[in-house]
């Protein structure tokens, strides 16, 4: 009985590993367009999104990304949260209802 459970557990673990390796294959659905969804919004509140990084490249083979900090945010990443003065060109805002 103990031997049977060991074999069953090994088979389930092998299946889980195979399925875990398959997940990244389904990750990219539309590489040119994306969206951001904010759950739990409050009516009348304004939500602002800031572009802090620019995607320089994506390597599909190794699933790696290369980013550059937007020039408006360089000070923030050099000095920390004490710098928080991005220009309006680095963000867009919308009101959710």
ABEGO torsion letter per residue (X at the ends): XAAAAAAAAAAAAAAAAAAAAAAAAAABABAABBBBBBBGBBBGBBBBBBBABBBABBBAAAGBBBBBBBAAAAAAAAAEAABBBBBAAABBBBBBX
